[in-house]
């Protein structure tokens, strides 16, 4: 590493260290595990169950279409010896068309499920953020971190507000 890079690194570390005392004694830091709150809340469980039911319904529909394509392929292979060239070509075209349609349907379904997931979770996160803000203000916290979203190496259990946020979120 060059001298200028070392100097920049040391300067950066000094700035970071000097910023820590700037927090002061009046700062209060809390933690909310948003992932856990989403998964354990009543609304979160319902949203995930709804999404799972929708996914299973789509999978069942796609399985039926897949079975149809497989049967068509098996039928073509079985009858290929006795079929005329024109029949074979038409059968192969129909098989390719159905296989392509199935592929498009799978992609479309995945896209729809992903969009629905993002919509559902997005709404829940917004509502959850309001509750986190409410709890933080009422209890005098100046900073709330989410250990599920990044590198939080340690925090006191007393500063974990996840259970409180869950209780209030479920009541709303």
Secondary structure as UniProt FT lines:
FT   HELIX           3..20
FT   HELIX           21..23
FT   TURN            25..26
FT   STRAND          29..31
FT   HELIX           34..40
FT   HELIX           42..79
FT   TURN            80..82
FT   HELIX           85..139
FT   STRAND          143..145
FT   TURN            147..149
FT   HELIX           157..159
FT   HELIX           162..171
//
